[in-house]
Amino acid sequence: MKKLFSVLLLLIFASNSYSQSSDVILQHAVPFNDRFDLAALTDAITGERLVLMGEASHGTAEFYTKRAAMSKHLAAERGFNFIAVEGDWAAMARINNYVKHKNGAPADIDEAMNAIERWPLWMWKNSEFKSLVEWLHDFNADREPAKRIGLYGIDVYDHEASMRDVVSWINTVDTDLGRTAERAYSCMTRHPDPGNYVQMVARTGQHCGEDIEQVLEIVQSLQHSDGVSEWEYFRAEQSAKVAINAELHYRSNIEGGAASWNHRASHFYLTAERLLNFYGENSRGIIWAHNTHIGDARATDMGRMGVVNIGQLSREALGSDKTFAIGFGTYTGEVLAASSWEGVMQTMETPDAQPGSWEYILMETGLERLFLIFNNPELNMELQNPVPHRAIGVTYNPAADQSNYVPSLLTDRYDAFIFIHTTGVLSPLD
């Protein structure tokens, strides 16, 4: 009830504070019709090392196609080295082998996409993302191996697949150490799921953190062994770090508060940082993740609760001049989501945005599609008050849409914003 009351107060406040905002926004909005029109937005990206591309939901086709269009432009025309998405490291590592034409890679696009096995399948196993994978594979075909664009996952989920990859790689170098690693990982893998593991930790006070860290030490001890390739070592070391941070993420649920979220968010940035270092000096990367991850947490009520995200961490580590965050939003349409965690995928209505919300204000401009770059003093001055901004996750209840709004200082949260009035669902492959 308290959360709902706060949202209602914000809606009332916003509707009064922003009564004239749509006119000012309209003066600075850039309408667009297709991907070519978005070149004007990517032209605003100059010396940034990380471009963070958001989404207001994980089930909206237009968010994927527009991010893909901008990512292709940045890769082909601006020298960006990789795209990293809010997906599983293990699955995306297999897809990366395909797009970079590595030995032992999946034989074709369908085999590559079948690496995606974890719920919610629609999030990455869809036609929109498949098209990007195909484009990367074709784009890389005639490029030197060192100049091929990579595709990676930044999440901690599917830790068991990452653990299997670690053990498999260690076995290629030293089978005795492979058996040691497998025994260490069994501390956690013997539990049927993360929930069961967390219950054990809560009941006994014991955990598997030290066992899992031991495996990372084994991996690192083998870095300079004969025949170890740079990529395969990087992949194994990152997989071992996924296991460590997944365990921390799960176990921190016992503490409550921001700890569990922050372990996952810190891993997001750790992965981006490691990829920049892997590609070397002056390398540049693109991150795809939800708005709640890429928009600076300090510009929302997340910051007041001690929550961090990759948007904040990137700015703090690299500097605001080396990062560029693009938020996304929609007024109405349909979205793919489930009513509960690991539930059945459904096509759900995206209700008209709440009056006074950021999406409602943008709707009032009368433009079907627009983008804003927050580099104009007049526009930024107009947007100096917090306004509710919608966020839809993989689970969603349209009847309770009013609870999905995050109070945000838009010009502090993002560097630019893309709005599409009416959006549709992704096209799942399964």
N, C-alpha and C positions, 0 to 999 in steps of 0.2 A: 504493500500500500504506500509506504514511504517513497519508493522508487517511482511509482505511478504519479504521486502528488508532485514530485520534483519535475517529472517530465511535463506535466500539465502546466506548472508554473513557467517552465522554459518556453513552452509553446505560446502561452499568453504573452510573455515578455518579448519573444521573438516577433510575434505578429505585430506588436506595437513598434518595436525598434526598427523593424525592417519594412515598414509600410512604404518607404520610398526607395528601398534598395533595388527592386527589380528594374527601375528606370536607369539607375547608375550602372547596374550590371549589364543591362542591354547595350549601353554605350561602349562597354569594353569586351563584350562577348564576341567570339568569332564563330559564326555558324559554319557547319561542315556537312557535306553530303556523303563523301566516300573517303577511302583511305588516303587518297592523294591530298585532300584538304588538311589532313593531320600533319603534313610535312611542315606546315607553319609552326606547329607546336614543337616538333622535334628540332626545328631550327633554333629554338630558344635554349636547347641543350648545347653547351659549348665545351667547357673544360671539365665537366663533372665525371667522376670515376664510377659512381653508382647511380643508375636511374631506377627508381622504385615505382612500379606500376601496380596500382591497386585494383580493387573490385569491391562492389557493394554486396555481392553474393557469390557463392561458388557454383551457381547454376544458371548463369545468364550468358547467352551466346554472344551478345554484342561486346561484353567486357573482354572476352577472349579474342574476338576477331580484331578489335581495335588495338589491343595490346600487341597482337601478332603483327599487324601492319606497321606499327611504330618500331617494334623490335627488328623487323626485317630491314627497315630503312636505316636504323642505327647500326646494324651489323654490316650491311652492304655498303653504306655510304659514309659511315662515321667511325669505322674501325673498332666497334665493340667486340669483345672477345668471347663472351658467354652470356647465356640466359640461364637463370636459376629460378626454379619455381617452388611454390609451397606444396611440394610433393615428396615422396619417399626417396631417400638417397639411393637405396639398393635398386629400385625399379628404374630410376632415371639414369643410373650408371650404365645399365644395360642399353637403354635408349641412346645414351651418349655414345656408346661404342658403335651403334648403328649410324648415327648422324655424322660421326667422325671417321667412318670407314675403317675401324680398327679390326685387327685379326681376331677371329672368333666371335665377331659381332652377329646379331640376329640376321638371318638371311634376307628378310624382306620386312616391309613396313608392318604387316600384320603380326609377324613374330615379335617385332620390337614392341608394339603396343600391348601384346599379351604379357609383357613384363609387369604391367600394372594389374595387381591382383587384390589390393586391399580396398575395403569400403572407405569412402564412397566412390565407387567406380566411375560414376558420371563426372567426377571432378576433373579427371585427366584422361579417362578412356572415352573420348568423344571425338567427333569428326573435326571439330574446330581445332583442337590441339593436334590431332593426327595430321592435319594440313600443314601446321607449322613444322612438325617433325619431318614430313616429306620434303618441305622446302629447304630445311637445314641440310638434309641428306644430299639433295641435288645441288645446293649452293656450294657445299664443301667438296663435291666430287672432283673439281679441277683445281682445287687449291692445295698448296703445300701442306703437309700434315701439321706443321707448327702454326699455320694460319687458319686452321679450321675452327669454326664456331662451335663451342661446346654447349651442352644442355645438361643441367644438373638438378638435384633435389636438395632442399635445405631443411627438411623436416626431420623429426626424431622418431616418428612412428615407423612401424614395421621393423623394429629393432632386431627381431629374430632373423629376418633375411640378411640384415647387415652382419649379424654375428656369424651366420653361415658363410658369408663371403669372406669374413676375416679368417675363419678356420681353414677354409678352402685355400686361401692365398698362403697362409703359413705352411700348410702341408706341401705346397709346391717348393718350399725352400727347406723346411726341416720338419719331418713327420713327427719326431718326438715332441717338438714344441707345439705342433698342431694338436697332439693329444692333450698336452698340458692346457692349451687354450680352450679346448672343448670341455675339459673338466671344470675349468674356471667358469665358463659361461653356463654350465649346467646348474649352477647355483640359482640362476634366474630362469633358464629355459625349462626347468622341471615344473614350473608353475604353468597352468594351462592358459592364463591370460594375465595382463597387468593388474586387473582388479584383485585376483587371487594373490598375487605377489604383495600388493599393498596391504591386504588383510594380514598376511603373514608377518610383515614388518610391524604393523600396528600391534599385533598380538605378542610378538616375541622381542621386539626391539632390535632384532638382528636384520642386517641387509646385505646385499651382494656387491655394494659399491667397490670394495677393495679387490674382490675377485675380478670384476670387470676391468678395473684400472690395470691390473696385472697383465691382461691381454694386450692393452695398448703398449705397455713396456716391451712385451715380446715382439710386437710388430716393429717398434722403433729400433730394437736391437738388430733387426734383419735388414735395415735400410740399405746397407752397403754390401750385402751379399752378392755373390756372382750371379749375373743374369737377371737381376731385379730391375724392371723398367720403372721410369719416373712415374708414369701414370698408374701402373698397377700398385706401386707402393703408396702413392697419394690416395688411391681409392681404398686400400686396406686400412691406412691410418685414419682416414675420414670415417670409414665404417666402424672402426673401434671407438672413435669419438661419438658417433651416433649412439652406440650402445651405452657409453658412460652417461651421456646427457639424457637419454631416454629413461634410464634408471633413476636419475635425479629428478626428472620431470614427474615420473609416476610416484616416487617415494615422497616428494614434497607435497603431494595432495594431503598427506597426514597433517602437515603444518597448517594448511589453509592459507588464506591471504594471497599475496601476489607471487609466492615462491615458485609454485609449479609453472605458472604462465611464464615467469621470468627466465627459468632455466631453458624453456623451449625457445623464447625470443632471443636469448643470448646465443643459443646454438644457431639460429637463423643468421645472426650477424657473424658469428665465428666462421660459418661456412662461406659466406660472402668474402670475408677477409682472407681466408685461406685460398679461395679461388683467385682473388686478385694477386696474391703472392705467387701462386702457382703459375699464372700467366706472365708474371714479371712486371718490371718497372713500367709505369704509364699504362698498365692494362685497365680495361673498362668493362663493367658488367651491368646486366639488366636483371632485376628481381621482380618476379610476379608473386604477389601475395595479397591477402585481403586488406581492405582499407585500414582495419583495426591494427594491422601489423606495419604497414608502410607509412601511414600518416603519423607524424610525431606525437607520441603519447602525452607529452607535456602540454599539448594544446587541447587536451580533453580531460574529462574527469578521471581517466585512467591514471594520469600523472599524480593526482591527489591521493590515489589509493596505492601508490608505490609501484605501479605497473610500468614496465618499460617495453619497448618494441624495437624492431629493426630500423624503423624510421628515426627514432631518437638516437639509438646507438650509432647509426651511420653518421649522423650529423656530429655527434660528440667525438667520434674517432677520426673522421676524415675532414670535418669542417662543413658548414652549410654550403659553402661555395663548391664543394666536391660531390654533393648529392643533389638529386632532383626527384621529388616525389609527386606523382600524378594520381589524384583520387578519381573515383568514378561514382556515378549515381544515376538513378532512374526515378521517374515519377510513378509509373504504373506498368502493368504487363503481366508476364508469367515468369515463374522461376522453378527450377528443379531443386527439391530439398526432401528431407524426410521428417516425419513428425517426432521421431525419437532417434537416439544414437544407435547406429547400425540398423536403422529401420529401412523400410521399403521406399525406394525412390518414387516421388510423386511430382506431377506437374501441379503447382500451386499458383493461385492468384497473388500477384503483387498488388496490394491495395493502393489506391491513390494516396500519395504522401500526405501526412498530417499537415493541416494548416499551420503556417509559421515555421515549418521545417525548411532546411536548406533546399531540399528537392522541390518543395512547394514554391519557394521563392523563384527558383530557376524556371519552373513551369510557367510562372506569371510573366516571364519575358516573352512568351509566345513562340519561342524558337524550339523546333523539334530536336535539334542537335546543336550543341555549342561546346566550346571550350574557353576557359579563362586561364590566363597566366597572371599570377599574383605578383607582378612587378611594377604595378602602377600605383603611385601614392594616393590618388583620388579613390580608386577602387579599394585599396587596402584600408584606407581610413573609414570607408563605408562599412567594412566588414570587421569592425573591432569589438563586436559583442559576440558572446557564445550563441550558437544556434543549434537546434537539434538536427542531427545528420544520421540517416538510416543505415543500419548494418544488419544484413541477413546472413546467417551461417548455414552449415550443412543441415542443421535441424531448424525448423521454422514452424510457427503457428500464425497464419495470417490474421486470425481472429484476435490475436494479442499483439498486433503490429505496433501499437503505441509503446510497447516495452523495448523496441528494437532501435531506439534513437540514442545516439551518443552526443552529448553537448560538446560542441567543437568551436574553436577559433580557427576558422577555415584558412586564413592567410598564414597562420603559424603552423597549421597541421600539414599543409601541402604547398608545393610550388606552383601547381597547376591543377585544373579540375576539368573532367569531361562529363557532360550531362547528355543523356539520351532519354527523351520523354517516355517512349514506350519500348519495352524490351521483351525478348522472347527467350525460350529455353534452349539449352545446349542440345546437341544431337548425339545421344549415347551410342556407343558401338555395340553394346550388349543389350 
